Amino acid sequence: MNVPAQTFVDMMLSRQAIGVAMALVILGFVTLNRSFCRAVWTDPTVFWRAIARYTAVAMGLALVWIGLLDDWLQIVTEPYRLSQKWESKREIYQPIDGNIRTISIILLALAFLGIAMLFARHVGGYSLQVGTLLIGVLLWIPLFIMNGRINSTLLQGAETSDTAAEVAGLSLFWILRMGLVVGTVLATLLPITMVIALVVTFILDMFHIRQPPVTHEADGFFAELGNRATERHDVPLKHLWKPHRRPL
């Protein structure tokens, strides 16, 4: 394989590529849900506005730190790796320094706390959190299995790709792999966040500070509906009634 093609393949297989993909997915979520994010950011309560800003900073730091210095895939597969009985199964390729991993876990925990609080405030309470937790667990199982299979296949393909056509085909396969990787990461982080949200929701309810904010998105609709109702003249029911003849 020539040098440019090898460099391109190395970039695709780097852990930083997963960090960029995660950042793009979160940016896309914020872009597609601008009205919701704006409502969270401009919450009428000072406390919840501060929580929104804290969560944005914590999540931004976690994305930058893990994307540049750590590995998202290693983080979400760490419990499974440590649960293996044989030492050979616990071996990992290009392990991350323990201090870097500790900071990554701390940043994620801080981000999880903020996301859990905002979820309890703006999205839903216990039933929705339990439902989201179950969905995340059910999604994680097939995604984790497929992700492991496609990673090994991609590595084998990278070793045997020599021509430009083979590298192009590998790129298409890499897009599928990145989708599975991001899905696996999100399906792992989502249940963890919901477990924290259940505890956080209970604490917020104890102190009576979780009341959902009053929104005014539908004020215009109901105002127009009221105007039309006042303009409508009441017609007696007997004027609207018409006798029906029995068919022959």
C-alpha positions as CSV (number, residue, x, y, z in Angstrom):
1,M,0.0,0.0,0.0
2,N,1.4,3.4,-0.9
3,V,2.1,6.1,1.7
4,P,-1.1,8.3,1.2
5,A,-3.3,5.2,1.3
6,Q,-1.6,3.9,4.4
7,T,-2.0,7.3,6.1
8,F,-5.7,7.4,5.2
9,V,-6.3,3.9,6.6
10,D,-4.4,4.8,9.8
11,M,-6.6,7.8,10.2
12,M,-9.7,5.7,9.8
13,L,-8.5,3.2,12.4
14,S,-7.4,5.8,14.9
15,R,-9.3,6.3,18.2
16,Q,-9.5,10.0,17.4
17,A,-11.8,9.2,14.5
18,I,-14.3,7.8,17.1
19,G,-14.0,11.0,19.1
20,V,-14.8,13.1,16.0
21,A,-17.8,10.9,15.2
22,M,-19.2,11.2,18.7
23,A,-18.8,15.0,18.6
24,L,-20.6,15.1,15.2
25,V,-23.4,13.0,16.5
26,I,-24.0,15.2,19.5
27,L,-23.7,18.3,17.4
28,G,-26.3,16.9,15.0
29,F,-28.6,16.1,17.9
30,V,-28.4,19.7,19.2
31,T,-28.9,21.1,15.7
32,L,-32.0,18.9,15.0
33,N,-33.5,19.8,18.4
34,R,-32.7,23.5,18.5
35,S,-36.0,24.5,20.0
36,F,-35.7,22.0,22.9
37,C,-32.1,22.9,23.6
38,R,-33.1,26.6,23.5
39,A,-35.8,25.9,26.1
40,V,-33.4,24.0,28.3
41,W,-30.8,26.8,28.0
42,T,-33.2,29.6,28.7
43,D,-35.1,27.9,31.6
44,P,-37.0,30.5,33.7
45,T,-35.3,29.2,36.9
46,V,-31.8,30.4,37.6
47,F,-30.8,27.1,39.2
48,W,-31.7,25.1,36.1
49,R,-30.1,27.6,33.7
50,A,-26.9,27.0,35.7
51,I,-27.3,23.3,35.5
52,A,-27.7,23.5,31.7
53,R,-24.5,25.5,31.4
54,Y,-22.6,23.2,33.8
55,T,-23.8,20.2,31.7
56,A,-22.6,21.8,28.4
57,V,-19.2,22.5,29.9
58,A,-18.8,19.0,31.4
59,M,-19.9,17.3,28.2
60,G,-17.7,19.4,26.1
61,L,-14.7,18.7,28.3
62,A,-15.5,14.9,28.2
63,L,-15.8,14.9,24.4
64,V,-12.5,16.8,23.9
65,W,-10.5,14.8,26.5
66,I,-11.7,11.4,25.5
67,G,-11.7,12.1,21.8
68,L,-8.0,13.3,21.9
69,L,-6.4,11.3,24.7
70,D,-8.6,8.3,25.4
71,D,-10.7,5.7,23.5
72,W,-14.5,5.6,23.6
73,L,-14.6,2.0,22.6
74,Q,-12.2,0.9,25.3
75,I,-14.2,2.8,27.9
76,V,-17.5,1.1,27.1
77,T,-16.0,-2.3,26.7
78,E,-13.9,-2.1,29.9
79,P,-16.5,-3.9,32.2
80,Y,-16.8,-6.8,29.7
81,R,-13.0,-7.1,29.3
82,L,-12.4,-7.2,33.1
83,S,-15.2,-9.8,33.5
84,Q,-13.3,-12.3,31.4
85,K,-12.0,-15.3,33.3
86,W,-8.8,-15.9,31.4
87,E,-6.0,-13.4,31.5
88,S,-5.4,-13.7,27.7
89,K,-8.9,-12.4,27.1
90,R,-8.1,-9.3,29.2
91,E,-5.3,-8.2,27.0
92,I,-5.9,-5.0,25.1
93,Y,-4.2,-3.5,22.1
94,Q,-2.7,0.0,22.7
95,P,-3.9,0.4,26.3
96,I,-4.6,3.9,27.7
97,D,-2.6,5.3,30.6
98,G,-4.4,4.8,33.9
99,N,-4.3,8.5,34.9
100,I,-5.9,9.5,31.6
101,R,-8.6,6.9,32.1
102,T,-9.3,8.1,35.6
103,I,-9.8,11.7,34.4
104,S,-12.1,10.4,31.6
105,I,-14.3,8.6,34.1
106,I,-14.5,11.6,36.3
107,L,-15.5,13.9,33.4
108,L,-18.1,11.4,32.2
109,A,-19.6,11.1,35.7
110,L,-19.9,14.9,36.0
111,A,-21.6,15.0,32.5
112,F,-23.9,12.1,33.5
113,L,-25.0,14.0,36.6
114,G,-26.0,17.1,34.6
115,I,-27.7,15.1,31.8
116,A,-29.7,13.1,34.4
117,M,-30.9,16.3,36.1
118,L,-31.9,17.9,32.8
119,F,-33.7,14.7,31.7
120,A,-35.7,14.6,35.0
121,R,-36.6,18.3,34.6
122,H,-37.4,18.6,30.9
123,V,-38.1,15.1,29.5
124,G,-39.7,12.8,32.0
125,G,-39.7,11.0,35.4
126,Y,-39.5,7.5,36.7
127,S,-41.5,5.6,34.1
128,L,-39.8,7.2,31.1
129,Q,-36.4,6.7,32.7
130,V,-37.0,3.0,33.3
131,G,-38.3,2.6,29.8
132,T,-35.3,4.3,28.3
133,L,-33.0,2.2,30.5
134,L,-34.6,-1.0,29.2
135,I,-34.4,0.2,25.6
136,G,-30.7,1.0,26.0
137,V,-29.9,-2.4,27.5
138,L,-31.8,-4.2,24.7
139,L,-30.0,-2.2,22.0
140,W,-26.6,-2.7,23.6
141,I,-26.6,-6.5,23.3
142,P,-26.8,-6.8,19.5
143,L,-24.7,-3.7,18.9
144,F,-21.9,-4.9,21.1
145,I,-21.9,-8.3,19.3
146,M,-21.9,-6.8,15.8
147,N,-19.3,-4.2,16.7
148,G,-16.9,-6.9,17.8
149,R,-17.3,-8.8,14.6
150,I,-17.0,-5.8,12.3
151,N,-13.9,-4.5,14.1
152,S,-12.0,-7.7,13.4
153,T,-13.2,-7.7,9.8
154,L,-12.1,-4.1,9.3
155,L,-8.7,-4.8,10.7
156,Q,-8.2,-7.8,8.4
157,G,-9.4,-5.7,5.4
158,A,-7.0,-2.9,6.3
159,E,-4.1,-5.4,6.2
160,T,-4.9,-6.7,2.8
161,S,-6.1,-3.5,1.0
162,D,-3.4,-2.4,-1.5
163,T,-5.2,-0.7,-4.4
164,A,-7.3,2.5,-4.5
165,A,-10.5,0.5,-5.2
166,E,-9.9,-1.7,-2.2
167,V,-9.2,1.4,0.0
168,A,-12.4,3.0,-1.3
169,G,-14.4,-0.2,-0.4
170,L,-12.8,-0.2,3.0
171,S,-13.9,3.4,3.5
172,L,-17.5,2.4,2.9
173,F,-17.2,-0.5,5.3
174,W,-15.6,1.9,7.8
175,I,-18.7,4.2,7.7
176,L,-20.8,1.2,8.7
177,R,-18.3,0.3,11.5
178,M,-18.4,3.9,12.8
179,G,-22.2,3.8,13.0
180,L,-22.0,0.6,15.0
181,V,-19.3,2.1,17.3
182,V,-21.2,5.2,18.0
183,G,-24.4,3.2,18.5
184,T,-22.6,0.9,21.0
185,V,-21.1,3.9,22.9
186,L,-24.5,5.6,23.2
187,A,-26.3,2.4,24.1
188,T,-23.8,1.9,26.9
189,L,-23.9,5.4,28.2
190,L,-27.7,5.8,28.0
191,P,-28.6,3.1,30.6
192,I,-25.9,4.4,33.0
193,T,-27.4,7.9,32.7
194,M,-30.8,6.6,33.4
195,V,-29.7,4.8,36.5
196,I,-28.2,8.0,37.8
197,A,-31.4,9.8,36.7
198,L,-33.6,7.6,38.8
199,V,-31.6,8.5,41.9
200,V,-31.4,12.2,41.0
201,T,-35.1,12.4,40.3
202,F,-35.9,11.0,43.7
203,I,-33.6,13.5,45.4
204,L,-35.1,16.4,43.4
205,D,-38.6,15.3,44.2
206,M,-37.7,15.2,47.9
207,F,-36.7,18.9,47.8
208,H,-39.5,19.8,45.4
209,I,-37.3,21.4,42.8
210,R,-38.0,19.2,39.8
211,Q,-41.2,20.9,38.6
212,P,-41.3,21.0,34.8
213,P,-41.1,24.5,33.5
214,V,-44.2,26.2,32.0
215,T,-43.8,26.6,28.3
216,H,-45.6,29.1,26.0
217,E,-45.1,27.4,22.7
218,A,-48.9,26.8,22.2
219,D,-50.0,30.2,23.4
220,G,-50.5,31.5,19.9
221,F,-52.6,28.5,18.9
222,F,-54.9,28.7,21.8
223,A,-55.2,32.5,21.5
224,E,-56.2,32.2,17.9
225,L,-58.6,29.4,18.8
226,G,-60.2,31.6,21.5
227,N,-60.6,34.5,19.0
228,R,-62.4,32.3,16.6
229,A,-64.6,30.9,19.3
230,T,-65.7,34.4,20.4
231,E,-66.4,35.4,16.8
232,R,-68.7,32.5,16.2
233,H,-72.4,33.1,16.6
234,D,-74.3,30.5,18.6
235,V,-76.9,28.8,16.5
236,P,-79.8,27.0,18.3
237,L,-79.7,23.3,17.9
238,K,-83.3,23.2,16.5
239,H,-82.2,25.2,13.5
240,L,-79.4,22.7,12.8
241,W,-81.7,19.7,13.1
242,K,-83.3,18.3,10.0
243,P,-85.7,15.4,9.9
244,H,-84.6,12.3,8.2
245,R,-87.1,10.3,6.1
246,R,-87.1,6.6,6.4
247,P,-86.0,5.0,3.1
248,L,-88.6,3.1,1.2
